Amino acid sequence: MKLPAVVPLGSRIMFEYQPGLWTSRTLSGRTDNGDGTADYKVSEIFATAVQDNATLLAHGMNSDFVHPALHGILRTVSRIPQSEKLKFYP
């Protein structure tokens, strides 16, 4: 799956694999192409072929409405001041 190279591994992305049908997969491996894109591997097996130019969305804050998704964790941690982080890891 070709995506922008800035997408972190472990992200859960949701995409429209057929018109009106959505699914999500976890990114598990990546090979940089050198042009700002990367070829990503996914953890789960695809049941069908994904159409070209399929709509992609990232799971934002919650992937299952209980546990925070990777993007939600990264956003939360990035907003904590470094002085507060040092209290946990002096």
PyMOL Python script that loads the backbone (N, CA, C, O; Angstrom):
from pymol import cmd

cmd.read_pdbstr("""\
ATOM      1  N   MET A   1       0.859  -1.155   0.000  1.00  0.00           N
ATOM      2  CA  MET A   1       0.000   0.000   0.000  1.00  0.00           C
ATOM      3  C   MET A   1       0.910   1.224   0.000  1.00  0.00           C
ATOM      4  O   MET A   1       1.748   1.360   0.891  1.00  0.00           O
ATOM      5  N   LYS A   2       0.767   2.106  -0.968  1.00  0.00           N
ATOM      6  CA  LYS A   2       1.610   3.304  -1.072  1.00  0.00           C
ATOM      7  C   LYS A   2       0.933   4.461  -0.349  1.00  0.00           C
ATOM      8  O   LYS A   2      -0.209   4.818  -0.640  1.00  0.00           O
ATOM      9  N   LEU A   3       1.674   5.043   0.610  1.00  0.00           N
ATOM     10  CA  LEU A   3       1.187   6.159   1.426  1.00  0.00           C
ATOM     11  C   LEU A   3       2.299   7.192   1.562  1.00  0.00           C
ATOM     12  O   LEU A   3       3.444   6.896   1.223  1.00  0.00           O
ATOM     13  N   PRO A   4       1.994   8.413   2.053  1.00  0.00           N
ATOM     14  CA  PRO A   4       3.061   9.365   2.357  1.00  0.00           C
ATOM     15  C   PRO A   4       4.018   8.772   3.392  1.00  0.00           C
ATOM     16  O   PRO A   4       3.592   8.061   4.303  1.00  0.00           O
ATOM     17  N   ALA A   5       5.301   9.065   3.251  1.00  0.00           N
ATOM     18  CA  ALA A   5       6.324   8.466   4.107  1.00  0.00           C
ATOM     19  C   ALA A   5       6.248   8.930   5.555  1.00  0.00           C
ATOM     20  O   ALA A   5       6.928   8.358   6.407  1.00  0.00           O
ATOM     21  N   VAL A   6       5.449   9.946   5.865  1.00  0.00           N
ATOM     22  CA  VAL A   6       5.370  10.465   7.232  1.00  0.00           C
ATOM     23  C   VAL A   6       4.399   9.693   8.113  1.00  0.00           C
ATOM     24  O   VAL A   6       4.309   9.970   9.308  1.00  0.00           O
ATOM     25  N   VAL A   7       3.672   8.735   7.556  1.00  0.00           N
ATOM     26  CA  VAL A   7       2.721   7.954   8.350  1.00  0.00           C
ATOM     27  C   VAL A   7       3.510   7.000   9.244  1.00  0.00           C
ATOM     28  O   VAL A   7       4.278   6.188   8.729  1.00  0.00           O
ATOM     29  N   PRO A   8       3.346   7.072  10.576  1.00  0.00           N
ATOM     30  CA  PRO A   8       4.142   6.217  11.468  1.00  0.00           C
ATOM     31  C   PRO A   8       3.685   4.758  11.442  1.00  0.00           C
ATOM     32  O   PRO A   8       2.502   4.461  11.277  1.00  0.00           O
ATOM     33  N   LEU A   9       4.652   3.861  11.609  1.00  0.00           N
ATOM     34  CA  LEU A   9       4.320   2.439  11.729  1.00  0.00           C
ATOM     35  C   LEU A   9       3.465   2.228  12.962  1.00  0.00           C
ATOM     36  O   LEU A   9       3.633   2.928  13.961  1.00  0.00           O
ATOM     37  N   GLY A  10       2.566   1.290  12.906  1.00  0.00           N
ATOM     38  CA  GLY A  10       1.650   1.038  14.004  1.00  0.00           C
ATOM     39  C   GLY A  10       0.344   1.788  13.860  1.00  0.00           C
ATOM     40  O   GLY A  10      -0.598   1.552  14.616  1.00  0.00           O
ATOM     41  N   SER A  11       0.278   2.695  12.890  1.00  0.00           N
ATOM     42  CA  SER A  11      -0.969   3.436  12.649  1.00  0.00           C
ATOM     43  C   SER A  11      -2.040   2.489  12.140  1.00  0.00           C
ATOM     44  O   SER A  11      -1.753   1.526  11.429  1.00  0.00           O
ATOM     45  N   ARG A  12      -3.243   2.768  12.504  1.00  0.00           N
ATOM     46  CA  ARG A  12      -4.389   2.004  11.992  1.00  0.00           C
ATOM     47  C   ARG A  12      -5.104   2.917  11.011  1.00  0.00           C
ATOM     48  O   ARG A  12      -5.594   3.982  11.388  1.00  0.00           O
ATOM     49  N   ILE A  13      -5.163   2.504   9.759  1.00  0.00           N
ATOM     50  CA  ILE A  13      -5.801   3.313   8.733  1.00  0.00           C
ATOM     51  C   ILE A  13      -7.088   2.648   8.275  1.00  0.00           C
ATOM     52  O   ILE A  13      -7.200   1.422   8.257  1.00  0.00           O
ATOM     53  N   MET A  14      -8.041   3.461   7.912  1.00  0.00           N
ATOM     54  CA  MET A  14      -9.323   2.966   7.428  1.00  0.00           C
ATOM     55  C   MET A  14      -9.438   3.392   5.972  1.00  0.00           C
ATOM     56  O   MET A  14      -9.095   4.523   5.630  1.00  0.00           O
ATOM     57  N   PHE A  15      -9.913   2.509   5.121  1.00  0.00           N
ATOM     58  CA  PHE A  15     -10.027   2.842   3.713  1.00  0.00           C
ATOM     59  C   PHE A  15     -11.242   2.176   3.093  1.00  0.00           C
ATOM     60  O   PHE A  15     -11.763   1.179   3.592  1.00  0.00           O
ATOM     61  N   GLU A  16     -11.671   2.765   1.989  1.00  0.00           N
ATOM     62  CA  GLU A  16     -12.824   2.270   1.251  1.00  0.00           C
ATOM     63  C   GLU A  16     -12.296   1.294   0.203  1.00  0.00           C
ATOM     64  O   GLU A  16     -11.780   1.717  -0.831  1.00  0.00           O
ATOM     65  N   TYR A  17     -12.423  -0.008   0.462  1.00  0.00           N
ATOM     66  CA  TYR A  17     -11.853  -0.986  -0.463  1.00  0.00           C
ATOM     67  C   TYR A  17     -12.762  -1.280  -1.646  1.00  0.00           C
ATOM     68  O   TYR A  17     -12.288  -1.728  -2.690  1.00  0.00           O
ATOM     69  N   GLN A  18     -14.036  -1.041  -1.504  1.00  0.00           N
ATOM     70  CA  GLN A  18     -15.014  -1.085  -2.592  1.00  0.00           C
ATOM     71  C   GLN A  18     -15.989   0.051  -2.318  1.00  0.00           C
ATOM     72  O   GLN A  18     -16.133   0.445  -1.161  1.00  0.00           O
ATOM     73  N   PRO A  19     -16.659   0.592  -3.316  1.00  0.00           N
ATOM     74  CA  PRO A  19     -17.571   1.710  -3.065  1.00  0.00           C
ATOM     75  C   PRO A  19     -18.591   1.402  -1.954  1.00  0.00           C
ATOM     76  O   PRO A  19     -19.380   0.463  -2.063  1.00  0.00           O
ATOM     77  N   GLY A  20     -18.557   2.204  -0.899  1.00  0.00           N
ATOM     78  CA  GLY A  20     -19.488   2.044   0.215  1.00  0.00           C
ATOM     79  C   GLY A  20     -19.072   1.025   1.261  1.00  0.00           C
ATOM     80  O   GLY A  20     -19.779   0.856   2.254  1.00  0.00           O
ATOM     81  N   LEU A  21     -17.940   0.332   1.073  1.00  0.00           N
ATOM     82  CA  LEU A  21     -17.470  -0.676   2.032  1.00  0.00           C
ATOM     83  C   LEU A  21     -16.126  -0.240   2.603  1.00  0.00           C
ATOM     84  O   LEU A  21     -15.179   0.022   1.861  1.00  0.00           O
ATOM     85  N   TRP A  22     -16.056  -0.166   3.925  1.00  0.00           N
ATOM     86  CA  TRP A  22     -14.859   0.327   4.607  1.00  0.00           C
ATOM     87  C   TRP A  22     -14.266  -0.766   5.481  1.00  0.00           C
ATOM     88  O   TRP A  22     -14.984  -1.631   5.981  1.00  0.00           O
ATOM     89  N   THR A  23     -12.958  -0.721   5.660  1.00  0.00           N
ATOM     90  CA  THR A  23     -12.264  -1.618   6.576  1.00  0.00           C
ATOM     91  C   THR A  23     -11.039  -0.897   7.105  1.00  0.00           C
ATOM     92  O   THR A  23     -10.701   0.181   6.616  1.00  0.00           O
ATOM     93  N   SER A  24     -10.374  -1.463   8.082  1.00  0.00           N
ATOM     94  CA  SER A  24      -9.150  -0.842   8.601  1.00  0.00           C
ATOM     95  C   SER A  24      -8.065  -1.890   8.762  1.00  0.00           C
ATOM     96  O   SER A  24      -8.340  -3.073   8.963  1.00  0.00           O
ATOM     97  N   ARG A  25      -6.837  -1.434   8.672  1.00  0.00           N
ATOM     98  CA  ARG A  25      -5.667  -2.298   8.783  1.00  0.00           C
ATOM     99  C   ARG A  25      -4.583  -1.563   9.565  1.00  0.00           C
ATOM    100  O   ARG A  25      -4.563  -0.333   9.604  1.00  0.00           O
ATOM    101  N   THR A  26      -3.678  -2.327  10.189  1.00  0.00           N
ATOM    102  CA  THR A  26      -2.565  -1.784  10.945  1.00  0.00           C
ATOM    103  C   THR A  26      -1.301  -1.856  10.103  1.00  0.00           C
ATOM    104  O   THR A  26      -0.979  -2.907   9.547  1.00  0.00           O
ATOM    105  N   LEU A  27      -0.579  -0.733  10.007  1.00  0.00           N
ATOM    106  CA  LEU A  27       0.656  -0.697   9.231  1.00  0.00           C
ATOM    107  C   LEU A  27       1.771  -1.359  10.026  1.00  0.00           C
ATOM    108  O   LEU A  27       2.010  -1.004  11.180  1.00  0.00           O
ATOM    109  N   SER A  28       2.457  -2.327   9.407  1.00  0.00           N
ATOM    110  CA  SER A  28       3.459  -3.096  10.152  1.00  0.00           C
ATOM    111  C   SER A  28       4.861  -3.019   9.573  1.00  0.00           C
ATOM    112  O   SER A  28       5.818  -3.310  10.290  1.00  0.00           O
ATOM    113  N   GLY A  29       5.028  -2.651   8.339  1.00  0.00           N
ATOM    114  CA  GLY A  29       6.356  -2.571   7.742  1.00  0.00           C
ATOM    115  C   GLY A  29       6.368  -1.529   6.649  1.00  0.00           C
ATOM    116  O   GLY A  29       5.324  -1.188   6.094  1.00  0.00           O
ATOM    117  N   ARG A  30       7.574  -1.013   6.334  1.00  0.00           N
ATOM    118  CA  ARG A  30       7.620   0.069   5.359  1.00  0.00           C
ATOM    119  C   ARG A  30       8.938   0.044   4.598  1.00  0.00           C
ATOM    120  O   ARG A  30       9.990  -0.284   5.147  1.00  0.00           O
ATOM    121  N   THR A  31       8.852   0.403   3.313  1.00  0.00           N
ATOM    122  CA  THR A  31      10.016   0.573   2.453  1.00  0.00           C
ATOM    123  C   THR A  31       9.905   1.943   1.807  1.00  0.00           C
ATOM    124  O   THR A  31       8.955   2.210   1.070  1.00  0.00           O
ATOM    125  N   ASP A  32      10.886   2.827   2.082  1.00  0.00           N
ATOM    126  CA  ASP A  32      10.859   4.177   1.516  1.00  0.00           C
ATOM    127  C   ASP A  32      11.160   4.131   0.025  1.00  0.00           C
ATOM    128  O   ASP A  32      12.026   3.379  -0.423  1.00  0.00           O
ATOM    129  N   ASN A  33      10.429   4.949  -0.743  1.00  0.00           N
ATOM    130  CA  ASN A  33      10.626   5.030  -2.191  1.00  0.00           C
ATOM    131  C   ASN A  33      11.558   6.171  -2.589  1.00  0.00           C
ATOM    132  O   ASN A  33      12.012   6.222  -3.732  1.00  0.00           O
ATOM    133  N   GLY A  34      11.852   7.091  -1.658  1.00  0.00           N
ATOM    134  CA  GLY A  34      12.754   8.198  -1.939  1.00  0.00           C
ATOM    135  C   GLY A  34      12.083   9.411  -2.557  1.00  0.00           C
ATOM    136  O   GLY A  34      12.756  10.408  -2.821  1.00  0.00           O
ATOM    137  N   ASP A  35      10.787   9.362  -2.794  1.00  0.00           N
ATOM    138  CA  ASP A  35      10.081  10.495  -3.395  1.00  0.00           C
ATOM    139  C   ASP A  35       9.012  11.059  -2.459  1.00  0.00           C
ATOM    140  O   ASP A  35       8.065  11.706  -2.906  1.00  0.00           O
ATOM    141  N   GLY A  36       9.170  10.809  -1.155  1.00  0.00           N
ATOM    142  CA  GLY A  36       8.183  11.270  -0.182  1.00  0.00           C
ATOM    143  C   GLY A  36       7.070  10.275   0.070  1.00  0.00           C
ATOM    144  O   GLY A  36       6.167  10.540   0.864  1.00  0.00           O
ATOM    145  N   THR A  37       7.123   9.125  -0.602  1.00  0.00           N
ATOM    146  CA  THR A  37       6.139   8.067  -0.386  1.00  0.00           C
ATOM    147  C   THR A  37       6.857   6.815   0.106  1.00  0.00           C
ATOM    148  O   THR A  37       8.079   6.701   0.015  1.00  0.00           O
ATOM    149  N   ALA A  38       6.077   5.892   0.620  1.00  0.00           N
ATOM    150  CA  ALA A  38       6.631   4.624   1.093  1.00  0.00           C
ATOM    151  C   ALA A  38       5.619   3.523   0.813  1.00  0.00           C
ATOM    152  O   ALA A  38       4.412   3.762   0.795  1.00  0.00           O
ATOM    153  N   ASP A  39       6.124   2.324   0.598  1.00  0.00           N
ATOM    154  CA  ASP A  39       5.270   1.153   0.440  1.00  0.00           C
ATOM    155  C   ASP A  39       5.138   0.496   1.805  1.00  0.00           C
ATOM    156  O   ASP A  39       6.130   0.069   2.396  1.00  0.00           O
ATOM    157  N   TYR A  40       3.917   0.416   2.302  1.00  0.00           N
ATOM    158  CA  TYR A  40       3.647  -0.130   3.628  1.00  0.00           C
ATOM    159  C   TYR A  40       3.076  -1.541   3.532  1.00  0.00           C
ATOM    160  O   TYR A  40       2.350  -1.869   2.594  1.00  0.00           O
ATOM    161  N   LYS A  41       3.416  -2.366   4.517  1.00  0.00           N
ATOM    162  CA  LYS A  41       2.800  -3.685   4.684  1.00  0.00           C
ATOM    163  C   LYS A  41       1.755  -3.558   5.787  1.00  0.00           C
ATOM    164  O   LYS A  41       1.875  -2.705   6.666  1.00  0.00           O
ATOM    165  N   VAL A  42       0.750  -4.391   5.741  1.00  0.00           N
ATOM    166  CA  VAL A  42      -0.278  -4.376   6.768  1.00  0.00           C
ATOM    167  C   VAL A  42      -0.283  -5.702   7.506  1.00  0.00           C
ATOM    168  O   VAL A  42       0.108  -6.731   6.956  1.00  0.00           O
ATOM    169  N   SER A  43      -0.732  -5.672   8.767  1.00  0.00           N
ATOM    170  CA  SER A  43      -0.732  -6.872   9.603  1.00  0.00           C
ATOM    171  C   SER A  43      -1.791  -7.878   9.190  1.00  0.00           C
ATOM    172  O   SER A  43      -1.546  -9.084   9.202  1.00  0.00           O
ATOM    173  N   GLU A  44      -2.966  -7.385   8.823  1.00  0.00           N
ATOM    174  CA  GLU A  44      -4.073  -8.274   8.510  1.00  0.00           C
ATOM    175  C   GLU A  44      -4.108  -8.563   7.011  1.00  0.00           C
ATOM    176  O   GLU A  44      -3.634  -7.760   6.207  1.00  0.00           O
ATOM    177  N   ILE A  45      -4.660  -9.687   6.649  1.00  0.00           N
ATOM    178  CA  ILE A  45      -4.753 -10.096   5.253  1.00  0.00           C
ATOM    179  C   ILE A  45      -5.969  -9.440   4.613  1.00  0.00           C
ATOM    180  O   ILE A  45      -7.033  -9.361   5.228  1.00  0.00           O
ATOM    181  N   PHE A  46      -5.812  -8.967   3.375  1.00  0.00           N
ATOM    182  CA  PHE A  46      -6.922  -8.390   2.630  1.00  0.00           C
ATOM    183  C   PHE A  46      -7.823  -9.498   2.114  1.00  0.00           C
ATOM    184  O   PHE A  46      -7.344 -10.519   1.619  1.00  0.00           O
ATOM    185  N   ALA A  47      -9.125  -9.295   2.231  1.00  0.00           N
ATOM    186  CA  ALA A  47     -10.079 -10.266   1.706  1.00  0.00           C
ATOM    187  C   ALA A  47     -10.314 -10.038   0.215  1.00  0.00           C
ATOM    188  O   ALA A  47     -10.600 -10.987  -0.516  1.00  0.00           O
ATOM    189  N   THR A  48     -10.198  -8.799  -0.241  1.00  0.00           N
ATOM    190  CA  THR A  48     -10.410  -8.470  -1.648  1.00  0.00           C
ATOM    191  C   THR A  48      -9.332  -7.495  -2.096  1.00  0.00           C
ATOM    192  O   THR A  48      -8.591  -6.955  -1.274  1.00  0.00           O
ATOM    193  N   ALA A  49      -9.249  -7.277  -3.383  1.00  0.00           N
ATOM    194  CA  ALA A  49      -8.322  -6.287  -3.920  1.00  0.00           C
ATOM    195  C   ALA A  49      -8.876  -4.889  -3.657  1.00  0.00           C
ATOM    196  O   ALA A  49     -10.082  -4.662  -3.746  1.00  0.00           O
ATOM    197  N   VAL A  50      -7.992  -3.970  -3.336  1.00  0.00           N
ATOM    198  CA  VAL A  50      -8.387  -2.589  -3.071  1.00  0.00           C
ATOM    199  C   VAL A  50      -8.302  -1.821  -4.380  1.00  0.00           C
ATOM    200  O   VAL A  50      -7.331  -1.950  -5.126  1.00  0.00           O
ATOM    201  N   GLN A  51      -9.325  -1.021  -4.651  1.00  0.00           N
ATOM    202  CA  GLN A  51      -9.330  -0.241  -5.881  1.00  0.00           C
ATOM    203  C   GLN A  51      -8.272   0.864  -5.828  1.00  0.00           C
ATOM    204  O   GLN A  51      -7.946   1.362  -4.750  1.00  0.00           O
ATOM    205  N   ASP A  52      -7.741   1.244  -6.985  1.00  0.00           N
ATOM    206  CA  ASP A  52      -6.787   2.349  -7.054  1.00  0.00           C
ATOM    207  C   ASP A  52      -7.446   3.630  -6.580  1.00  0.00           C
ATOM    208  O   ASP A  52      -8.644   3.831  -6.777  1.00  0.00           O
ATOM    209  N   ASN A  53      -6.662   4.492  -5.957  1.00  0.00           N
ATOM    210  CA  ASN A  53      -7.128   5.778  -5.439  1.00  0.00           C
ATOM    211  C   ASN A  53      -8.267   5.634  -4.433  1.00  0.00           C
ATOM    212  O   ASN A  53      -9.177   6.463  -4.398  1.00  0.00           O
ATOM    213  N   ALA A  54      -8.219   4.589  -3.622  1.00  0.00           N
ATOM    214  CA  ALA A  54      -9.232   4.389  -2.586  1.00  0.00           C
ATOM    215  C   ALA A  54      -9.115   5.502  -1.538  1.00  0.00           C
ATOM    216  O   ALA A  54      -8.015   5.988  -1.274  1.00  0.00           O
ATOM    217  N   THR A  55     -10.220   5.898  -0.954  1.00  0.00           N
ATOM    218  CA  THR A  55     -10.235   6.916   0.094  1.00  0.00           C
ATOM    219  C   THR A  55      -9.605   6.340   1.356  1.00  0.00           C
ATOM    220  O   THR A  55      -9.966   5.247   1.793  1.00  0.00           O
ATOM    221  N   LEU A  56      -8.661   7.077   1.940  1.00  0.00           N
ATOM    222  CA  LEU A  56      -7.963   6.644   3.150  1.00  0.00           C
ATOM    223  C   LEU A  56      -8.258   7.609   4.285  1.00  0.00           C
ATOM    224  O   LEU A  56      -8.275   8.823   4.088  1.00  0.00           O
ATOM    225  N   LEU A  57      -8.489   7.072   5.464  1.00  0.00           N
ATOM    226  CA  LEU A  57      -8.671   7.868   6.671  1.00  0.00           C
ATOM    227  C   LEU A  57      -7.837   7.238   7.779  1.00  0.00           C
ATOM    228  O   LEU A  57      -7.628   6.025   7.791  1.00  0.00           O
ATOM    229  N   ALA A  58      -7.368   8.051   8.698  1.00  0.00           N
ATOM    230  CA  ALA A  58      -6.652   7.518   9.853  1.00  0.00           C
ATOM    231  C   ALA A  58      -7.623   7.414  11.015  1.00  0.00           C
ATOM    232  O   ALA A  58      -8.521   8.245  11.154  1.00  0.00           O
ATOM    233  N   HIS A  59      -7.450   6.402  11.846  1.00  0.00           N
ATOM    234  CA  HIS A  59      -8.202   6.360  13.088  1.00  0.00           C
ATOM    235  C   HIS A  59      -7.596   7.428  13.976  1.00  0.00           C
ATOM    236  O   HIS A  59      -6.409   7.367  14.296  1.00  0.00           O
ATOM    237  N   GLY A  60      -8.382   8.391  14.373  1.00  0.00           N
ATOM    238  CA  GLY A  60      -7.874   9.530  15.118  1.00  0.00           C
ATOM    239  C   GLY A  60      -7.597   9.212  16.572  1.00  0.00           C
ATOM    240  O   GLY A  60      -6.534   8.694  16.911  1.00  0.00           O
ATOM    241  N   MET A  61      -8.543   9.519  17.421  1.00  0.00           N
ATOM    242  CA  MET A  61      -8.322   9.359  18.846  1.00  0.00           C
ATOM    243  C   MET A  61      -8.599   7.945  19.333  1.00  0.00           C
ATOM    244  O   MET A  61      -7.836   7.420  20.145  1.00  0.00           O
ATOM    245  N   ASN A  62      -9.662   7.318  18.863  1.00  0.00           N
ATOM    246  CA  ASN A  62     -10.016   5.987  19.353  1.00  0.00           C
ATOM    247  C   ASN A  62     -10.203   5.034  18.183  1.00  0.00           C
ATOM    248  O   ASN A  62     -10.871   5.365  17.204  1.00  0.00           O
ATOM    249  N   SER A  63      -9.615   3.856  18.289  1.00  0.00           N
ATOM    250  CA  SER A  63      -9.806   2.869  17.235  1.00  0.00           C
ATOM    251  C   SER A  63     -10.949   1.922  17.562  1.00  0.00           C
ATOM    252  O   SER A  63     -11.576   1.360  16.665  1.00  0.00           O
ATOM    253  N   ASP A  64     -11.217   1.747  18.850  1.00  0.00           N
ATOM    254  CA  ASP A  64     -12.290   0.824  19.245  1.00  0.00           C
ATOM    255  C   ASP A  64     -13.215   1.456  20.287  1.00  0.00           C
ATOM    256  O   ASP A  64     -13.975   0.756  20.955  1.00  0.00           O
ATOM    257  N   PHE A  65     -13.145   2.772  20.419  1.00  0.00           N
ATOM    258  CA  PHE A  65     -13.955   3.553  21.351  1.00  0.00           C
ATOM    259  C   PHE A  65     -13.600   3.301  22.816  1.00  0.00           C
ATOM    260  O   PHE A  65     -14.296   3.797  23.703  1.00  0.00           O
ATOM    261  N   VAL A  66     -12.545   2.550  23.091  1.00  0.00           N
ATOM    262  CA  VAL A  66     -12.077   2.335  24.461  1.00  0.00           C
ATOM    263  C   VAL A  66     -10.610   2.728  24.574  1.00  0.00           C
ATOM    264  O   VAL A  66     -10.249   3.555  25.412  1.00  0.00           O
ATOM    265  N   HIS A  67      -9.766   2.139  23.736  1.00  0.00           N
ATOM    266  CA  HIS A  67      -8.330   2.374  23.784  1.00  0.00           C
ATOM    267  C   HIS A  67      -7.941   3.455  22.780  1.00  0.00           C
ATOM    268  O   HIS A  67      -8.442   3.463  21.655  1.00  0.00           O
ATOM    269  N   PRO A  68      -7.054   4.367  23.176  1.00  0.00           N
ATOM    270  CA  PRO A  68      -6.649   5.413  22.236  1.00  0.00           C
ATOM    271  C   PRO A  68      -5.813   4.836  21.099  1.00  0.00           C
ATOM    272  O   PRO A  68      -5.030   3.908  21.303  1.00  0.00           O
ATOM    273  N   ALA A  69      -5.984   5.389  19.907  1.00  0.00           N
ATOM    274  CA  ALA A  69      -5.209   4.978  18.749  1.00  0.00           C
ATOM    275  C   ALA A  69      -3.846   5.674  18.782  1.00  0.00           C
ATOM    276  O   ALA A  69      -3.633   6.606  19.558  1.00  0.00           O
ATOM    277  N   LEU A  70      -2.936   5.214  17.941  1.00  0.00           N
ATOM    278  CA  LEU A  70      -1.576   5.749  17.921  1.00  0.00           C
ATOM    279  C   LEU A  70      -1.565   7.254  17.697  1.00  0.00           C
ATOM    280  O   LEU A  70      -0.829   7.964  18.382  1.00  0.00           O
ATOM    281  N   HIS A  71      -2.354   7.759  16.764  1.00  0.00           N
ATOM    282  CA  HIS A  71      -2.366   9.195  16.488  1.00  0.00           C
ATOM    283  C   HIS A  71      -2.873   9.981  17.686  1.00  0.00           C
ATOM    284  O   HIS A  71      -2.388  11.081  17.948  1.00  0.00           O
ATOM    285  N   GLY A  72      -3.825   9.448  18.406  1.00  0.00           N
ATOM    286  CA  GLY A  72      -4.316  10.115  19.600  1.00  0.00           C
ATOM    287  C   GLY A  72      -3.261  10.182  20.690  1.00  0.00           C
ATOM    288  O   GLY A  72      -3.127  11.200  21.369  1.00  0.00           O
ATOM    289  N   ILE A  73      -2.518   9.108  20.857  1.00  0.00           N
ATOM    290  CA  ILE A  73      -1.439   9.083  21.852  1.00  0.00           C
ATOM    291  C   ILE A  73      -0.344  10.074  21.471  1.00  0.00           C
ATOM    292  O   ILE A  73       0.121  10.841  22.314  1.00  0.00           O
ATOM    293  N   LEU A  74       0.069  10.062  20.203  1.00  0.00           N
ATOM    294  CA  LEU A  74       1.125  10.976  19.764  1.00  0.00           C
ATOM    295  C   LEU A  74       0.699  12.434  19.921  1.00  0.00           C
ATOM    296  O   LEU A  74       1.509  13.276  20.310  1.00  0.00           O
ATOM    297  N   ARG A  75      -0.558  12.738  19.622  1.00  0.00           N
ATOM    298  CA  ARG A  75      -1.042  14.108  19.753  1.00  0.00           C
ATOM    299  C   ARG A  75      -1.067  14.524  21.223  1.00  0.00           C
ATOM    300  O   ARG A  75      -0.669  15.640  21.558  1.00  0.00           O
ATOM    301  N   THR A  76      -1.526  13.642  22.093  1.00  0.00           N
ATOM    302  CA  THR A  76      -1.595  13.962  23.525  1.00  0.00           C
ATOM    303  C   THR A  76      -0.206  14.172  24.103  1.00  0.00           C
ATOM    304  O   THR A  76       0.029  15.154  24.806  1.00  0.00           O
ATOM    305  N   VAL A  77       0.712  13.266  23.817  1.00  0.00           N
ATOM    306  CA  VAL A  77       2.067  13.364  24.369  1.00  0.00           C
ATOM    307  C   VAL A  77       2.786  14.599  23.838  1.00  0.00           C
ATOM    308  O   VAL A  77       3.550  15.228  24.569  1.00  0.00           O
ATOM    309  N   SER A  78       2.552  14.952  22.581  1.00  0.00           N
ATOM    310  CA  SER A  78       3.231  16.124  22.014  1.00  0.00           C
ATOM    311  C   SER A  78       2.770  17.422  22.663  1.00  0.00           C
ATOM    312  O   SER A  78       3.478  18.426  22.598  1.00  0.00           O
ATOM    313  N   ARG A  79       1.609  17.419  23.282  1.00  0.00           N
ATOM    314  CA  ARG A  79       1.083  18.630  23.915  1.00  0.00           C
ATOM    315  C   ARG A  79       1.494  18.757  25.379  1.00  0.00           C
ATOM    316  O   ARG A  79       1.229  19.789  25.995  1.00  0.00           O
ATOM    317  N   ILE A  80       2.130  17.743  25.950  1.00  0.00           N
ATOM    318  CA  ILE A  80       2.601  17.807  27.335  1.00  0.00           C
ATOM    319  C   ILE A  80       3.953  18.516  27.353  1.00  0.00           C
ATOM    320  O   ILE A  80       4.849  18.133  26.602  1.00  0.00           O
ATOM    321  N   PRO A  81       4.121  19.533  28.185  1.00  0.00           N
ATOM    322  CA  PRO A  81       5.412  20.231  28.248  1.00  0.00           C
ATOM    323  C   PRO A  81       6.539  19.287  28.674  1.00  0.00           C
ATOM    324  O   PRO A  81       6.326  18.354  29.449  1.00  0.00           O
ATOM    325  N   GLN A  82       7.733  19.547  28.157  1.00  0.00           N
ATOM    326  CA  GLN A  82       8.894  18.715  28.485  1.00  0.00           C
ATOM    327  C   GLN A  82       9.152  18.704  29.992  1.00  0.00           C
ATOM    328  O   GLN A  82       9.590  17.688  30.532  1.00  0.00           O
ATOM    329  N   SER A  83       8.887  19.813  30.673  1.00  0.00           N
ATOM    330  CA  SER A  83       9.112  19.871  32.122  1.00  0.00           C
ATOM    331  C   SER A  83       8.231  18.858  32.863  1.00  0.00           C
ATOM    332  O   SER A  83       8.648  18.304  33.880  1.00  0.00           O
ATOM    333  N   GLU A  84       7.017  18.613  32.360  1.00  0.00           N
ATOM    334  CA  GLU A  84       6.139  17.620  32.977  1.00  0.00           C
ATOM    335  C   GLU A  84       6.602  16.198  32.653  1.00  0.00           C
ATOM    336  O   GLU A  84       6.501  15.310  33.500  1.00  0.00           O
ATOM    337  N   LYS A  85       7.101  15.974  31.454  1.00  0.00           N
ATOM    338  CA  LYS A  85       7.603  14.660  31.069  1.00  0.00           C
ATOM    339  C   LYS A  85       8.801  14.242  31.910  1.00  0.00           C
ATOM    340  O   LYS A  85       8.985  13.064  32.216  1.00  0.00           O
ATOM    341  N   LEU A  86       9.620  15.239  32.280  1.00  0.00           N
ATOM    342  CA  LEU A  86      10.812  14.939  33.082  1.00  0.00           C
ATOM    343  C   LEU A  86      10.465  14.412  34.467  1.00  0.00           C
ATOM    344  O   LEU A  86      11.306  13.775  35.101  1.00  0.00           O
ATOM    345  N   LYS A  87       9.276  14.652  34.947  1.00  0.00           N
ATOM    346  CA  LYS A  87       8.846  14.128  36.249  1.00  0.00           C
ATOM    347  C   LYS A  87       8.695  12.613  36.213  1.00  0.00           C
ATOM    348  O   LYS A  87       8.853  11.948  37.236  1.00  0.00           O
ATOM    349  N   PHE A  88       8.389  12.064  35.035  1.00  0.00           N
ATOM    350  CA  PHE A  88       8.241  10.624  34.911  1.00  0.00           C
ATOM    351  C   PHE A  88       9.570   9.925  34.645  1.00  0.00           C
ATOM    352  O   PHE A  88       9.803   8.818  35.129  1.00  0.00           O
ATOM    353  N   TYR A  89      10.448  10.582  33.868  1.00  0.00           N
ATOM    354  CA  TYR A  89      11.748  10.013  33.516  1.00  0.00           C
ATOM    355  C   TYR A  89      12.829  11.050  33.774  1.00  0.00           C
ATOM    356  O   TYR A  89      13.262  11.738  32.850  1.00  0.00           O
ATOM    357  N   PRO A  90      13.276  11.171  35.046  1.00  0.00           N
ATOM    358  CA  PRO A  90      14.261  12.207  35.381  1.00  0.00           C
ATOM    359  C   PRO A  90      15.627  11.944  34.764  1.00  0.00           C
ATOM    360  O   PRO A  90      16.554  12.729  34.959  1.00  0.00           O
TER     361      PRO A  90
END
""", "prot")
cmd.dss("prot")
cmd.show_as("cartoon", "prot")
cmd.util.cbc("prot")
cmd.orient("prot")
